[in-house]
Amino acid sequence: MKERIFALNSPIIKLALPSIVSNITVPLLGLVDLAIVGHIGDARSISAIAVGSMLFNLVYWVFGFLRMGTSGLTAQALGAGDKQEIAMLLSRTVVMGLAVAAFMLVFQSPLLMLAMLTVSPDADVVPLVHTYYNICIWGAPAVLVSNGVMGWFIGMQNTRTPMFVAIFQNITNICASLVLVFVFGMQLEGVALGTLIAQYVGLFAAVCFLRKTWRKNSLQPLRECFRKNKQLADASPHRSNWMTMLKVNRDIFLRTLCLVAVNLYFLSIGARSGSLVLAVNTLLMEFYIIFSFILDGFAFAGEALGGKYWGAGDKPAFCQTVKNLFAWGFLMTLFFTVAYILLGQSLVSLLTSDMAVRIASEEYMAWTWLIPVAGVAAFVWDGLFIGITATRGMLLSAIVSAAIFFTVDYFLHPLWGNHALWLSFLLFLAMRGIVQTIVYFVRIE
């Protein structure tokens, strides 16, 4: 029994660690752009990069189903030993990624107008945001297809390739942006072009790794998969599999919209409370982001292993994986809770030298201590539910939790102010985990 538990824990670590490294590199593209502009431009350029990066991060987050839906279905096909379906899934996610990218490119002007209405940057920043956006929007095909391919790799129990691609992409972004700005004398356009080049280089690297994996697993030619996927008019298995993927992606898409709504509301309500509260909330939200980087690594492991064992029909291995993931989640929760209690104020001091913000943050610091406890179950269940494509349960948990978030803040904010906002956010995290736990024991186990 001990040997079996160790055998199931070992792949969790092998899958989680590269995913954690990949997660940490995600915000680096925007940070590199900000750092370079910070040395060549004024406050308007920095604001334009910040707004532009936020817009694209938000859009690509909304379309995250391209990765999540692909990873779970691929892991299940791998567990079932269905090589044809493994190959077909990659072709489907590529087609869907290109379709979404085509939509973004065709409607890029209306999307930018909607974004400007939502963010409302200063008038002198708007032209620069347009410049950055009009260049980076052409990276949509590379980003969206890459996301689907990365999900496929995770489903194939391979998180090292996404890590290597992310690192290589960031190195390319740094080098390209530096050359375009400091050698060719470009300004904001050079930074945007550097990001665009890095995105396509990342896709090229992913394709190179993909060819190696394809040969190793003796999968049917991808060209043949694309041809078969055109048979949608026939009552064939391909149509049924397409519909399954579309339903999974629809649930994840709607679930992500709930998460986006909560995060945007949290930001906007903080902004209405004044610049000091907004600054405090932004800094303290980094505690959640840091925790999410780590727990997402274990969630990715849950996607890969949970889907594999589910597809193979190995329920004992699946149940033991659930227990092991929650054991790791408990250890991470204990570690981060203690770290936040002991070092929380030091982290705030590291992030800002503004004494007013440091002092104001002390009033809300205790909320950060509860982030690991409130959020751990949601992260672990998200990974497992994606792996077994129980996406309706994910959607249900997001809807219920978002409703509680908005309701609690609506009634308590007039009395408790920003404390009500943090309470609502922690309840949102906790309820996602609670609802998914109920769904698991009632409908899945």
Rosetta blueprint (number, residue, H / E / L):
1 M L
2 K H
3 E H
4 R H
5 I H
6 F H
7 A H
8 L H
9 N H
10 S H
11 P H
12 I H
13 I H
14 K H
15 L H
16 A H
17 L H
18 P H
19 S H
20 I H
21 V H
22 S H
23 N H
24 I H
25 T H
26 V L
27 P L
28 L H
29 L H
30 G H
31 L H
32 V H
33 D H
34 L H
35 A H
36 I H
37 V H
38 G H
39 H H
40 I H
41 G L
42 D L
43 A H
44 R H
45 S H
46 I H
47 S H
48 A H
49 I H
50 A H
51 V H
52 G H
53 S H
54 M H
55 L H
56 F H
57 N H
58 L H
59 V H
60 Y H
61 W H
62 V H
63 F L
64 G L
65 F H
66 L H
67 R H
68 M H
69 G H
70 T H
71 S H
72 G H
73 L H
74 T H
75 A H
76 Q H
77 A H
78 L H
79 G H
80 A H
81 G L
82 D L
83 K H
84 Q H
85 E H
86 I H
87 A H
88 M H
89 L H
90 L H
91 S H
92 R H
93 T H
94 V H
95 V H
96 M H
97 G H
98 L H
99 A H
100 V H
101 A H
102 A H
103 F H
104 M H
105 L H
106 V H
107 F L
108 Q H
109 S H
110 P H
111 L H
112 L H
113 M H
114 L H
115 A H
116 M H
117 L H
118 T H
119 V H
120 S L
121 P L
122 D L
123 A L
124 D L
125 V L
126 V H
127 P H
128 L H
129 V H
130 H H
131 T H
132 Y H
133 Y H
134 N H
135 I H
136 C H
137 I H
138 W H
139 G H
140 A H
141 P H
142 A H
143 V H
144 L H
145 V H
146 S H
147 N H
148 G H
149 V H
150 M H
151 G H
152 W H
153 F H
154 I H
155 G H
156 M L
157 Q L
158 N L
159 T L
160 R H
161 T H
162 P H
163 M H
164 F H
165 V H
166 A H
167 I H
168 F H
169 Q H
170 N H
171 I H
172 T H
173 N H
174 I H
175 C H
176 A H
177 S H
178 L H
179 V H
180 L H
181 V H
182 F H
183 V H
184 F L
185 G L
186 M L
187 Q L
188 L H
189 E H
190 G H
191 V H
192 A H
193 L H
194 G H
195 T H
196 L H
197 I H
198 A H
199 Q H
200 Y H
201 V H
202 G H
203 L H
204 F H
205 A H
206 A H
207 V H
208 C H
209 F H
210 L H
211 R H
212 K H
213 T H
214 W H
215 R H
216 K H
217 N L
218 S L
219 L L
220 Q L
221 P L
222 L H
223 R H
224 E H
225 C H
226 F H
227 R H
228 K H
229 N L
230 K L
231 Q H
232 L H
233 A H
234 D L
235 A L
236 S L
237 P H
238 H H
239 R H
240 S H
241 N H
242 W H
243 M H
244 T H
245 M H
246 L H
247 K H
248 V H
249 N H
250 R H
251 D H
252 I H
253 F H
254 L H
255 R H
256 T H
257 L H
258 C H
259 L H
260 V H
261 A H
262 V H
263 N H
264 L H
265 Y H
266 F H
267 L H
268 S H
269 I H
270 G H
271 A H
272 R H
273 S L
274 G L
275 S H
276 L H
277 V H
278 L H
279 A H
280 V H
281 N H
282 T H
283 L H
284 L H
285 M H
286 E H
287 F H
288 Y H
289 I H
290 I H
291 F H
292 S H
293 F H
294 I H
295 L H
296 D H
297 G H
298 F H
299 A H
300 F H
301 A H
302 G H
303 E H
304 A H
305 L H
306 G H
307 G H
308 K H
309 Y H
310 W H
311 G H
312 A H
313 G L
314 D L
315 K H
316 P H
317 A H
318 F H
319 C H
320 Q H
321 T H
322 V H
323 K H
324 N H
325 L H
326 F H
327 A H
328 W H
329 G H
330 F H
331 L H
332 M H
333 T H
334 L H
335 F H
336 F H
337 T H
338 V H
339 A H
340 Y H
341 I H
342 L H
343 L H
344 G H
345 Q H
346 S H
347 L H
348 V H
349 S H
350 L H
351 L H
352 T L
353 S L
354 D L
355 M H
356 A H
357 V H
358 R H
359 I H
360 A H
361 S H
362 E H
363 E L
364 Y L
365 M H
366 A H
367 W H
368 T H
369 W H
370 L L
371 I H
372 P H
373 V H
374 A H
375 G H
376 V H
377 A H
378 A H
379 F H
380 V H
381 W H
382 D H
383 G H
384 L H
385 F H
386 I H
387 G H
388 I L
389 T L
390 A L
391 T H
392 R H
393 G H
394 M H
395 L H
396 L H
397 S H
398 A H
399 I H
400 V H
401 S H
402 A H
403 A H
404 I H
405 F H
406 F H
407 T H
408 V H
409 D H
410 Y H
411 F H
412 L H
413 H H
414 P H
415 L H
416 W H
417 G L
418 N H
419 H H
420 A H
421 L H
422 W H
423 L H
424 S H
425 F H
426 L H
427 L H
428 F H
429 L H
430 A H
431 M H
432 R H
433 G H
434 I H
435 V H
436 Q H
437 T H
438 I H
439 V H
440 Y H
441 F H
442 V H
443 R H
444 I H
445 E L
